[in-house]
Amino acid sequence: MSTRKLKKVSFGKKEIPYFCAEDGGYLEPDDANEQTYQITQKEIVKSVDITSAAKHFDLHLPHLGPYKLDYFRNGRQLLIGGRNGHVAAFDWISKNLSCEFNVRESVHAIKWLHMPTMFAVAQANWTYVYDENGTEIHCLKRLYRVYELDFLPYHFLLVAASDNGFLSWLDVSTGNLVANFRMKVPRLTCLTHNPNNAITFTGHPNGTVRLWSPNNNEPLVRLLCHPSAVLDVAIDNRGLFMVTTGADRSVRIWDIRNYQCMNTFRVQSTPSRITLSQKNLLAIGSGNEVKIFNRYSDQTDKPYMRHQMDLRTSVISSLQFCPFEDVLGIGHQDGFTSILVPGSGEANFDALEANPYMTKSQRREMEVKALLEKINHELITLDPDFLAKRCDDLQIQQRSTMKIKKKKSNKHRLMNKTIDVLEEENPIADSINDKTDHHQSEKPILRRKRGKKNLAAKLRSKAARKEKRRRSLVQQKLSNRKS
């Protein structure tokens, strides 16, 4: 490696800490005998600054639950929806309310779309799309009796699971229904996707987890995860690990690359909901209690944190870690609760990917760029690296064909040069030939331009003609001298 390259590499290594200047948080007990799960939210709120303490709050909504929640990708906007029709979207950090309304019918699922100005709500019969002001934009009657929603941001696909056993992919940029087929399995219990390859994961009461693609009406993989019903499935951000919970109170961690179980442990009560943070913290909701574990830790009997709802009737219905924040959102029977979980969020964010502080102009540019960079649904595969390898092979083939064409063109140039040299070997004959028969001198040039197949034969015939002309000229000169 040259010194110039070494300087570039060393300069890049020095620049990395400046771009990732923020450090993640952590929870550390004061006493050596004290465990981290014994620290309560009140103690954490007293120990942190005012800005962080304001992120812990509770929305008491007892008559409209149970609630489901969804954070937008940048971690700034929050969407909540109650089973009895209450829907609200707001900036949970500044507490600015964008919209709040009641649809006056049951709400089964909610989901943000590609921008924080649009969201989908699965209601009693059909799925509706609303804007940030709460105005109804679309009524998707093709998505009938949907009870689970998911969104693929890089493909602009809204994934919906209906009560009659259909799994659908709807392109929200064009409004076309990309795929819609019957799953031929019992009613699913959970719906999520792998952020690495956009494959849809579904959990079923027969203990299986199935992997789906809009390009195939059959599941790509069937994985038997539990002897009982699968209650929830969570995938990490890199798309390498999967966590499943079963009705047998077991929690299993799987390696998606080889579909092997890495770890199994049991909890005291049935784990109804799970979620993974950006820093691989696993939150398990069972009843009215939330336990948070470190996924890489083997001490499953000692969780990292624990939080219990104030009321026993507050049964947990949904869990989600807020992106780029040390916050866990909990939707339950009596409303919504936000708790502080130090070390759960990524401290450094990419402003070109998800910017929590984007302005209106940046939001418009983000939408245009996302539409231009939209990925076709036909590219959804289990192995996304295969597409890159295929593209590399095609590029190598194209380069090799270009090299062959260049070599052929160079050969033709050399042959043309030899023709020009042979024409310049006898200047006397060429000058006489030009004077006597000018139209004949242009014929070899036209032939050279027309075809390039029998170059050797053409060269031989041309040389023979020139030799014949030269002999005839010599004979004429000799006859003139004798006379």
QUITAQUI-V370746 format. One record per residue. N is the residue number from 1. SS is DSSP state (H for helix, E for strand, C for the rest). PHI is phi in whole degrees, 0 to 359 (999 if undefined). Layout:
n=N ss=SS phi=PHI
n=N ss=SS phi=PHI
This chain:
n=1 ss=C phi=999
n=2 ss=C phi=286
n=3 ss=H phi=294
n=4 ss=H phi=296
n=5 ss=H phi=294
n=6 ss=H phi=298
n=7 ss=H phi=296
n=8 ss=H phi=296
n=9 ss=H phi=295
n=10 ss=H phi=295
n=11 ss=H phi=295
n=12 ss=H phi=296
n=13 ss=H phi=294
n=14 ss=H phi=288
n=15 ss=H phi=279
n=16 ss=H phi=300
n=17 ss=H phi=298
n=18 ss=H phi=286
n=19 ss=H phi=284
n=20 ss=C phi=251
n=21 ss=C phi=276
n=22 ss=C phi=275
n=23 ss=C phi=255
n=24 ss=C phi=286
n=25 ss=C phi=278
n=26 ss=C phi=201
n=27 ss=C phi=245
n=28 ss=C phi=229
n=29 ss=C phi=286
n=30 ss=C phi=285
n=31 ss=C phi=260
n=32 ss=C phi=292
n=33 ss=C phi=276
n=34 ss=C phi=275
n=35 ss=C phi=260
n=36 ss=H phi=292
n=37 ss=H phi=287
n=38 ss=H phi=276
n=39 ss=C phi=281
n=40 ss=C phi=267
n=41 ss=H phi=293
n=42 ss=H phi=297
n=43 ss=H phi=292
n=44 ss=H phi=293
n=45 ss=H phi=297
n=46 ss=H phi=291
n=47 ss=H phi=271
n=48 ss=C phi=263
n=49 ss=C phi=285
n=50 ss=H phi=294
n=51 ss=H phi=297
n=52 ss=H phi=288
n=53 ss=H phi=294
n=54 ss=C phi=289
n=55 ss=C phi=281
n=56 ss=C phi=262
n=57 ss=E phi=208
n=58 ss=E phi=222
n=59 ss=E phi=256
n=60 ss=E phi=267
n=61 ss=C phi=229
n=62 ss=C phi=284
n=63 ss=C phi=257
n=64 ss=C phi=240
n=65 ss=C phi=274
n=66 ss=C phi=288
n=67 ss=E phi=256
n=68 ss=E phi=245
n=69 ss=E phi=226
n=70 ss=E phi=204
n=71 ss=E phi=273
n=72 ss=C phi=287
n=73 ss=C phi=299
n=74 ss=C phi=276
n=75 ss=C phi=77
n=76 ss=C phi=259
n=77 ss=E phi=263
n=78 ss=E phi=232
n=79 ss=E phi=238
n=80 ss=E phi=235
n=81 ss=E phi=215
n=82 ss=E phi=269
n=83 ss=C phi=298
n=84 ss=C phi=268
n=85 ss=C phi=110
n=86 ss=E phi=278
n=87 ss=E phi=229
n=88 ss=E phi=213
n=89 ss=E phi=230
n=90 ss=E phi=203
n=91 ss=E phi=276
n=92 ss=C phi=286
n=93 ss=C phi=278
n=94 ss=C phi=272
n=95 ss=C phi=64
n=96 ss=E phi=274
n=97 ss=E phi=277
n=98 ss=E phi=275
n=99 ss=E phi=200
n=100 ss=E phi=206
n=101 ss=E phi=203
n=102 ss=E phi=237
n=103 ss=C phi=277
n=104 ss=C phi=62
n=105 ss=C phi=203
n=106 ss=C phi=291
n=107 ss=E phi=245
n=108 ss=E phi=258
n=109 ss=E phi=203
n=110 ss=E phi=224
n=111 ss=E phi=199
n=112 ss=E phi=290
n=113 ss=C phi=262
n=114 ss=C phi=289
n=115 ss=C phi=230
n=116 ss=C phi=284
n=117 ss=C phi=251
n=118 ss=E phi=220
n=119 ss=E phi=212
n=120 ss=E phi=250
n=121 ss=E phi=230
n=122 ss=E phi=272
n=123 ss=E phi=260
n=124 ss=C phi=303
n=125 ss=C phi=252
n=126 ss=E phi=238
n=127 ss=E phi=255
n=128 ss=E phi=244
n=129 ss=E phi=244
n=130 ss=E phi=239
n=131 ss=E phi=264
n=132 ss=C phi=292
n=133 ss=C phi=267
n=134 ss=C phi=86
n=135 ss=C phi=275
n=136 ss=E phi=287
n=137 ss=E phi=262
n=138 ss=E phi=221
n=139 ss=E phi=238
n=140 ss=E phi=270
n=141 ss=E phi=285
n=142 ss=E phi=286
n=143 ss=E phi=261
n=144 ss=E phi=258
n=145 ss=C phi=51
n=146 ss=E phi=273
n=147 ss=E phi=233
n=148 ss=E phi=219
n=149 ss=E phi=231
n=150 ss=E phi=209
n=151 ss=E phi=224
n=152 ss=E phi=258
n=153 ss=C phi=292
n=154 ss=C phi=276
n=155 ss=C phi=248
n=156 ss=C phi=58
n=157 ss=E phi=247
n=158 ss=E phi=263
n=159 ss=E phi=262
n=160 ss=E phi=225
n=161 ss=E phi=246
n=162 ss=E phi=261
n=163 ss=C phi=289
n=164 ss=C phi=269
n=165 ss=C phi=91
n=166 ss=E phi=261
n=167 ss=E phi=244
n=168 ss=E phi=232
n=169 ss=E phi=238
n=170 ss=E phi=244
n=171 ss=E phi=278
n=172 ss=C phi=282
n=173 ss=C phi=280
n=174 ss=C phi=245
n=175 ss=C phi=84
n=176 ss=C phi=275
n=177 ss=E phi=273
n=178 ss=E phi=291
n=179 ss=E phi=210
n=180 ss=E phi=201
n=181 ss=E phi=212
n=182 ss=E phi=281
n=183 ss=C phi=281
n=184 ss=C phi=59
n=185 ss=C phi=225
n=186 ss=C phi=299
n=187 ss=C phi=307
n=188 ss=E phi=282
n=189 ss=E phi=256
n=190 ss=E phi=204
n=191 ss=E phi=215
n=192 ss=E phi=207
n=193 ss=E phi=217
n=194 ss=C phi=273
n=195 ss=C phi=292
n=196 ss=C phi=280
n=197 ss=C phi=232
n=198 ss=C phi=64
n=199 ss=C phi=280
n=200 ss=E phi=273
n=201 ss=E phi=250
n=202 ss=E phi=231
n=203 ss=E phi=255
n=204 ss=E phi=228
n=205 ss=C phi=294
n=206 ss=C phi=274
n=207 ss=C phi=87
n=208 ss=E phi=255
n=209 ss=E phi=243
n=210 ss=E phi=241
n=211 ss=E phi=252
n=212 ss=E phi=236
n=213 ss=E phi=226
n=214 ss=C phi=292
n=215 ss=C phi=267
n=216 ss=E phi=215
n=217 ss=E phi=276
n=218 ss=E phi=246
n=219 ss=E phi=296
n=220 ss=E phi=289
n=221 ss=E phi=219
n=222 ss=E phi=244
n=223 ss=E phi=236
n=224 ss=E phi=277
n=225 ss=C phi=261
n=226 ss=C phi=220
n=227 ss=C phi=287
n=228 ss=C phi=243
n=229 ss=C phi=293
n=230 ss=E phi=277
n=231 ss=E phi=267
n=232 ss=E phi=202
n=233 ss=E phi=226
n=234 ss=E phi=225
n=235 ss=E phi=240
n=236 ss=C phi=284
n=237 ss=C phi=294
n=238 ss=C phi=279
n=239 ss=C phi=74
n=240 ss=C phi=254
n=241 ss=E phi=233
n=242 ss=E phi=229
n=243 ss=E phi=242
n=244 ss=E phi=233
n=245 ss=E phi=236
n=246 ss=E phi=237
n=247 ss=C phi=291
n=248 ss=C phi=276
n=249 ss=C phi=67
n=250 ss=E phi=255
n=251 ss=E phi=238
n=252 ss=E phi=236
n=253 ss=E phi=249
n=254 ss=E phi=242
n=255 ss=E phi=264
n=256 ss=C phi=290
n=257 ss=C phi=293
n=258 ss=C phi=236
n=259 ss=C phi=57
n=260 ss=E phi=246
n=261 ss=E phi=281
n=262 ss=E phi=265
n=263 ss=E phi=206
n=264 ss=E phi=219
n=265 ss=E phi=210
n=266 ss=E phi=245
n=267 ss=C phi=243
n=268 ss=C phi=289
n=269 ss=C phi=237
n=270 ss=C phi=294
n=271 ss=C phi=280
n=272 ss=C phi=280
n=273 ss=E phi=223
n=274 ss=E phi=222
n=275 ss=E phi=202
n=276 ss=E phi=245
n=277 ss=C phi=268
n=278 ss=C phi=292
n=279 ss=C phi=255
n=280 ss=C phi=63
n=281 ss=E phi=266
n=282 ss=E phi=255
n=283 ss=E phi=256
n=284 ss=E phi=238
n=285 ss=E phi=256
n=286 ss=E phi=219
n=287 ss=C phi=69
n=288 ss=C phi=251
n=289 ss=E phi=233
n=290 ss=E phi=240
n=291 ss=E phi=242
n=292 ss=E phi=243
n=293 ss=E phi=243
n=294 ss=E phi=272
n=295 ss=C phi=297
n=296 ss=C phi=271
n=297 ss=C phi=270
n=298 ss=C phi=267
n=299 ss=C phi=274
n=300 ss=C phi=282
n=301 ss=C phi=280
n=302 ss=C phi=240
n=303 ss=C phi=288
n=304 ss=C phi=289
n=305 ss=E phi=215
n=306 ss=E phi=210
n=307 ss=E phi=218
n=308 ss=E phi=239
n=309 ss=C phi=295
n=310 ss=C phi=292
n=311 ss=C phi=252
n=312 ss=C phi=289
n=313 ss=C phi=281
n=314 ss=C phi=280
n=315 ss=C phi=285
n=316 ss=E phi=287
n=317 ss=E phi=246
n=318 ss=E phi=202
n=319 ss=E phi=223
n=320 ss=E phi=197
n=321 ss=E phi=281
n=322 ss=C phi=281
n=323 ss=C phi=295
n=324 ss=C phi=64
n=325 ss=C phi=221
n=326 ss=C phi=274
n=327 ss=E phi=223
n=328 ss=E phi=241
n=329 ss=E phi=267
n=330 ss=E phi=235
n=331 ss=E phi=259
n=332 ss=E phi=219
n=333 ss=C phi=295
n=334 ss=C phi=255
n=335 ss=E phi=135
n=336 ss=E phi=223
n=337 ss=E phi=226
n=338 ss=E phi=245
n=339 ss=E phi=242
n=340 ss=E phi=268
n=341 ss=C phi=232
n=342 ss=C phi=300
n=343 ss=C phi=88
n=344 ss=C phi=271
n=345 ss=C phi=260
n=346 ss=C phi=284
n=347 ss=C phi=283
n=348 ss=C phi=246
n=349 ss=C phi=243
n=350 ss=C phi=266
n=351 ss=C phi=294
n=352 ss=C phi=281
n=353 ss=C phi=264
n=354 ss=C phi=212
n=355 ss=C phi=251
n=356 ss=C phi=290
n=357 ss=C phi=247
n=358 ss=C phi=285
n=359 ss=C phi=271
n=360 ss=H phi=293
n=361 ss=H phi=294
n=362 ss=H phi=295
n=363 ss=H phi=294
n=364 ss=H phi=295
n=365 ss=H phi=296
n=366 ss=H phi=297
n=367 ss=H phi=294
n=368 ss=H phi=295
n=369 ss=H phi=296
n=370 ss=H phi=296
n=371 ss=H phi=291
n=372 ss=H phi=290
n=373 ss=C phi=264
n=374 ss=C phi=298
n=375 ss=C phi=265
n=376 ss=C phi=291
n=377 ss=H phi=294
n=378 ss=H phi=291
n=379 ss=H phi=268
n=380 ss=C phi=282
n=381 ss=C phi=221
n=382 ss=C phi=293
n=383 ss=C phi=245
n=384 ss=H phi=291
n=385 ss=H phi=292
n=386 ss=H phi=298
n=387 ss=H phi=295
n=388 ss=H phi=295
n=389 ss=H phi=296
n=390 ss=H phi=297
n=391 ss=H phi=296
n=392 ss=H phi=296
n=393 ss=H phi=297
n=394 ss=H phi=295
n=395 ss=H phi=296
n=396 ss=H phi=296
n=397 ss=H phi=297
n=398 ss=H phi=296
n=399 ss=H phi=295
n=400 ss=H phi=296
n=401 ss=H phi=295
n=402 ss=H phi=296
n=403 ss=H phi=296
n=404 ss=H phi=297
n=405 ss=H phi=297
n=406 ss=H phi=295
n=407 ss=H phi=298
n=408 ss=H phi=297
n=409 ss=H phi=296
n=410 ss=H phi=295
n=411 ss=H phi=298
n=412 ss=H phi=296
n=413 ss=H phi=296
n=414 ss=H phi=297
n=415 ss=H phi=296
n=416 ss=H phi=295
n=417 ss=H phi=295
n=418 ss=H phi=297
n=419 ss=H phi=297
n=420 ss=H phi=296
n=421 ss=H phi=295
n=422 ss=H phi=296
n=423 ss=H phi=290
n=424 ss=C phi=269
n=425 ss=C phi=292
n=426 ss=C phi=239
n=427 ss=H phi=293
n=428 ss=H phi=293
n=429 ss=H phi=295
n=430 ss=H phi=294
n=431 ss=H phi=294
n=432 ss=H phi=295
n=433 ss=H phi=295
n=434 ss=H phi=293
n=435 ss=H phi=287
n=436 ss=H phi=282
n=437 ss=C phi=225
n=438 ss=H phi=291
n=439 ss=H phi=288
n=440 ss=H phi=285
n=441 ss=H phi=289
n=442 ss=C phi=276
n=443 ss=H phi=296
n=444 ss=H phi=299
n=445 ss=H phi=293
n=446 ss=H phi=294
n=447 ss=H phi=295
n=448 ss=H phi=295
n=449 ss=H phi=282
n=450 ss=H phi=287
n=451 ss=C phi=234
n=452 ss=C phi=225
n=453 ss=C phi=271
n=454 ss=C phi=256
n=455 ss=H phi=291
n=456 ss=H phi=295
n=457 ss=H phi=295
n=458 ss=H phi=296
n=459 ss=H phi=297
n=460 ss=H phi=296
n=461 ss=H phi=295
n=462 ss=H phi=292
n=463 ss=H phi=296
n=464 ss=H phi=295
n=465 ss=H phi=296
n=466 ss=H phi=294
n=467 ss=H phi=296
n=468 ss=H phi=295
n=469 ss=H phi=296
n=470 ss=H phi=296
n=471 ss=H phi=295
n=472 ss=H phi=297
n=473 ss=H phi=294
n=474 ss=H phi=296
n=475 ss=H phi=296
n=476 ss=H phi=298
n=477 ss=H phi=295
n=478 ss=H phi=296
n=479 ss=H phi=294
n=480 ss=H phi=294
n=481 ss=H phi=294
n=482 ss=H phi=295
n=483 ss=C phi=288
